[in-house]
């Protein structure tokens, strides 16, 4: 298993119908829905009756913090069911099944390239390029590590000014990817984090921005539907290890838990379900 990820094993039971799926742990209801949808999809593709069965999940992704735990479970479930049927489902079909299972999905099934992804539709709006700029991320938890009920978050109606702002960020992100510009990527992430305060307030955002400035980080990123956050550093900058270490100590001094230091961007995929 990668640093974070999910695995699933599906054992078909030919004596059952596709809606008869037992899942362990039993609280993974989204994964169960995904398994049922996948069983029906495979049956349709193979032009033969499908079956239910037993789905066993094993995941080390923290739940409710915005790290894609439910999507990891869902994708693993879909792939396990498909494998049991000797079917390989296209990534975009997996995305559509995931949306149907959990209403909105992270694009983990499309890992490897930076994409603009419609999370409630399961489709790619724009392929932004080969890879995000190589970045070192100092991760931390906000909100005292409390899980977030994503279904309770407000739905925001955006106006024309908001859409123009988002389009400017989108154009800047294109440039950041094309030019491998970590600083520009950091500014886009920070602006996105500020905009998300309307949906999910992070009381620590001001502190994170202050520490980013004090220790030379390129910017701040946050989970838009969770409590994890991170400071983005250019891996080519001087005295990087020392600055990250001092920044981490400041975060801990202010009561924030460090979740890790990892490299992102380039052609490295750090979080991918199996």
C-alpha positions as CSV (number, residue, x, y, z in Angstrom):
1,X,0.0,0.0,0.0
2,X,1.2,3.5,-0.8
3,X,1.5,6.1,2.0
4,X,-2.2,6.5,1.9
5,X,-4.6,4.3,0.0
6,X,-7.3,1.7,-0.1
7,X,-7.5,-1.9,-1.2
8,X,-10.6,-4.0,-1.8
9,X,-11.3,-7.6,-2.4
10,X,-14.7,-8.7,-3.8
11,X,-15.8,-12.3,-3.7
12,X,-18.8,-12.9,-5.9
13,X,-21.7,-15.1,-4.8
14,X,-23.5,-16.4,-7.9
15,X,-26.5,-17.3,-5.8
16,X,-27.3,-13.6,-5.1
17,X,-28.5,-10.6,-7.2
18,X,-26.3,-7.6,-7.8
19,X,-27.9,-5.6,-5.0
20,X,-27.0,-8.2,-2.4
21,X,-23.5,-6.9,-1.4
22,X,-22.2,-7.3,2.1
23,X,-19.4,-4.9,2.9
24,X,-16.8,-4.9,5.7
25,X,-16.5,-2.6,7.5
26,X,-20.2,-2.3,7.5
27,X,-20.3,1.5,7.7
28,X,-18.7,1.9,4.3
29,X,-22.1,2.5,2.7
30,X,-20.7,4.5,-0.3
31,X,-18.4,1.7,-1.2
32,X,-21.3,-0.7,-1.0
33,X,-23.4,1.4,-3.4
34,X,-20.4,1.6,-5.7
35,X,-20.0,-2.2,-5.7
36,X,-23.7,-2.6,-6.6
37,X,-23.4,-0.1,-9.4
38,X,-20.2,-1.8,-10.7
39,X,-21.8,-5.2,-10.6
40,X,-24.7,-3.9,-12.7
41,X,-22.3,-2.1,-15.1
42,X,-20.2,-5.2,-15.6
43,X,-23.3,-7.4,-16.2
44,X,-24.5,-4.9,-18.8
45,X,-21.2,-4.9,-20.6
46,X,-21.0,-8.7,-20.6
47,X,-24.6,-9.2,-21.5
48,X,-25.2,-11.6,-18.8
49,X,-26.7,-11.6,-15.3
50,X,-24.5,-10.3,-12.5
51,X,-24.3,-11.3,-8.9
52,X,-23.7,-9.8,-5.5
53,X,-21.1,-10.9,-3.0
54,X,-18.8,-9.9,-0.2
55,X,-16.7,-6.8,-0.3
56,X,-13.8,-6.4,2.1
57,X,-12.1,-3.0,2.4
58,X,-8.7,-2.1,3.9
59,X,-7.8,1.6,4.0
60,X,-5.4,3.8,6.0
61,X,-6.8,7.1,4.7
62,X,-8.0,9.2,7.6
63,X,-11.8,9.7,7.4
64,X,-13.5,13.1,7.2
65,X,-10.4,15.2,6.9
66,X,-10.6,16.0,3.1
67,X,-8.0,13.3,2.0
68,X,-10.3,11.4,-0.3
69,X,-11.1,8.5,2.0
70,X,-14.6,7.8,0.6
71,X,-13.4,8.2,-3.0
72,X,-10.5,5.8,-2.3
73,X,-13.0,3.2,-1.0
74,X,-15.4,3.7,-3.9
75,X,-12.7,3.4,-6.6
76,X,-11.2,0.3,-4.9
77,X,-14.6,-1.3,-4.7
78,X,-15.4,-0.6,-8.3
79,X,-12.1,-2.0,-9.5
80,X,-12.4,-5.1,-7.3
81,X,-15.9,-5.9,-8.6
82,X,-14.7,-5.3,-12.2
83,X,-11.6,-7.5,-11.6
84,X,-13.9,-10.3,-10.3
85,X,-15.8,-10.1,-13.6
86,X,-12.6,-10.0,-15.7
87,X,-13.6,-6.5,-16.9
88,X,-11.4,-3.4,-17.2
89,X,-13.6,-0.3,-16.8
90,X,-12.4,3.0,-18.4
91,X,-11.4,5.7,-15.9
92,X,-14.2,8.0,-16.9
93,X,-16.8,5.2,-16.4
94,X,-15.3,4.6,-12.9
95,X,-15.7,8.4,-12.4
96,X,-19.4,8.3,-13.3
97,X,-20.0,5.3,-11.1
98,X,-18.2,7.1,-8.2
99,X,-20.4,10.2,-8.7
100,X,-23.5,8.0,-8.6
101,X,-22.3,6.3,-5.4
102,X,-21.2,9.4,-3.4
103,X,-22.8,12.4,-5.2
104,X,-19.4,14.1,-5.8
105,X,-16.0,12.4,-6.2
106,X,-12.4,13.3,-6.2
107,X,-10.6,12.5,-9.5
108,X,-8.3,9.9,-8.0
109,X,-9.1,7.4,-10.8
110,X,-7.5,9.9,-13.2
111,X,-4.3,10.3,-11.1
112,X,-1.2,11.4,-13.0
113,X,-2.0,14.7,-14.6
114,X,-3.4,18.0,-13.3
115,X,-7.0,18.2,-14.4
116,X,-10.0,20.6,-14.0
117,X,-12.6,18.1,-12.9
118,X,-16.4,18.4,-12.5
119,X,-16.7,16.6,-9.2
120,X,-20.5,16.3,-9.3
121,X,-20.5,15.2,-13.0
122,X,-17.5,12.9,-13.1
123,X,-16.0,14.5,-16.2
124,X,-12.8,16.3,-17.2
125,X,-13.3,20.0,-18.1
126,X,-9.7,20.6,-18.9
127,X,-6.4,18.8,-19.0
128,X,-4.0,21.4,-17.7
129,X,-0.8,19.6,-18.8
130,X,1.8,17.0,-18.0
131,X,2.3,17.7,-14.3
132,X,2.1,20.3,-11.6
133,X,5.4,22.0,-10.7
134,X,7.6,19.9,-8.3
135,X,6.7,21.0,-4.8
136,X,7.5,20.1,-1.2
137,X,4.5,20.2,1.0
138,X,4.5,20.6,4.8
139,X,1.1,19.1,5.8
140,X,-0.9,19.9,8.9
141,X,-4.3,19.5,10.4
142,X,-6.7,22.4,11.1
143,X,-9.9,22.5,13.2
144,X,-8.3,20.4,15.9
145,X,-8.4,17.5,13.6
146,X,-12.2,17.2,13.7
147,X,-13.8,15.2,10.8
148,X,-16.0,17.2,8.4
149,X,-19.5,16.2,7.4
150,X,-19.3,17.2,3.8
151,X,-23.0,16.9,3.3
152,X,-23.6,19.6,5.9
153,X,-21.4,22.2,4.0
154,X,-23.4,25.1,2.5
155,X,-24.0,25.3,-1.2
156,X,-22.8,28.7,-2.5
157,X,-24.4,30.5,-5.4
158,X,-21.6,32.2,-7.3
159,X,-22.1,35.4,-9.2
160,X,-20.4,36.9,-12.3
161,X,-17.6,38.5,-10.2
162,X,-16.8,35.1,-8.6
163,X,-16.7,33.4,-12.0
164,X,-14.4,36.0,-13.4
165,X,-12.1,35.5,-10.4
166,X,-12.1,31.8,-10.8
167,X,-11.3,32.1,-14.5
168,X,-8.3,34.3,-13.7
169,X,-7.1,31.7,-11.2
170,X,-7.6,29.0,-13.9
171,X,-5.5,31.0,-16.4
172,X,-2.8,31.5,-13.8
173,X,-2.8,27.8,-13.0
174,X,-2.3,27.0,-16.7
175,X,0.7,29.3,-16.7
176,X,2.1,27.7,-13.5
177,X,1.9,24.2,-15.0
178,X,3.3,25.3,-18.4
179,X,6.2,27.2,-16.8
180,X,6.7,24.8,-13.8
181,X,6.3,28.0,-11.7
182,X,6.0,27.0,-8.0
183,X,5.5,30.6,-6.8
184,X,2.6,31.1,-9.2
185,X,1.1,27.8,-8.2
186,X,1.4,28.9,-4.5
187,X,-0.5,32.1,-5.2
188,X,-3.3,30.3,-7.0
189,X,-3.6,27.8,-4.1
190,X,-3.7,30.7,-1.5
191,X,-6.4,32.6,-3.4
192,X,-8.4,29.4,-3.7
193,X,-8.0,28.8,0.0
194,X,-9.3,32.3,0.7
195,X,-12.3,31.8,-1.6
196,X,-13.2,28.6,0.2
197,X,-13.7,30.4,3.5
198,X,-17.2,31.1,2.3
199,X,-17.9,27.3,2.2
200,X,-15.7,26.0,5.0
201,X,-14.0,28.4,7.4
202,X,-10.5,27.6,8.6
203,X,-9.7,29.8,11.5
204,X,-6.0,29.0,11.1
205,X,-5.8,30.3,7.5
206,X,-4.4,33.7,8.6
207,X,-1.7,31.9,10.7
208,X,-0.8,29.6,7.8
209,X,-0.4,32.6,5.4
210,X,1.8,34.4,8.0
211,X,4.0,31.4,8.4
212,X,4.2,31.0,4.7
213,X,5.5,34.5,4.4
214,X,7.9,34.1,7.4
215,X,9.5,30.9,6.1
216,X,9.5,31.6,2.4
217,X,6.8,29.2,1.3
218,X,5.2,29.7,-2.1
219,X,1.7,29.5,-0.7
220,X,-1.0,27.7,1.3
221,X,-3.4,25.0,0.1
222,X,-6.4,23.6,2.0
223,X,-8.8,20.7,1.6
224,X,-12.0,22.4,0.4
225,X,-14.2,19.8,2.2
226,X,-11.9,18.8,5.0
227,X,-9.5,20.0,7.7
228,X,-6.1,19.1,6.2
229,X,-3.9,21.9,4.9
230,X,-0.3,22.4,3.7
231,X,2.4,25.0,3.0
232,X,4.0,24.7,-0.4
233,X,7.7,25.1,-0.8
234,X,9.9,25.2,-3.9
235,X,12.3,22.2,-3.6
236,X,15.0,24.3,-5.3
237,X,15.1,27.0,-2.7
238,X,18.0,27.5,-0.3
239,X,18.1,26.1,3.3
240,X,14.8,24.2,2.6
241,X,15.2,21.6,5.3
242,X,15.9,24.1,7.9
243,X,13.1,26.4,7.0
244,X,10.6,23.6,6.9
245,X,11.8,22.3,10.3
246,X,11.4,25.7,11.9
247,X,8.0,26.2,10.2
248,X,6.8,22.8,11.5
249,X,7.9,23.8,15.1
250,X,5.9,27.0,14.8
251,X,2.8,25.1,13.6
252,X,3.1,22.7,16.6
253,X,3.6,25.7,19.0
254,X,0.3,27.0,17.7
255,X,-1.5,23.7,18.3
256,X,-1.5,22.3,14.8
257,X,-0.6,18.7,14.2
258,X,1.9,17.9,11.5
259,X,0.6,15.3,9.1
260,X,3.9,14.9,7.1
261,X,6.3,16.3,4.6
262,X,6.1,15.0,1.1
263,X,6.9,15.8,-2.5
264,X,4.1,16.5,-5.0
265,X,4.0,17.5,-8.6
266,X,6.5,16.5,-11.2
267,X,5.5,13.0,-12.3
268,X,5.0,11.6,-8.8
269,X,1.6,10.3,-7.8
270,X,1.5,10.3,-4.0
271,X,-2.2,9.3,-3.3
272,X,-3.7,6.7,-5.4
273,X,-6.2,3.9,-4.6
274,X,-5.6,0.4,-5.7
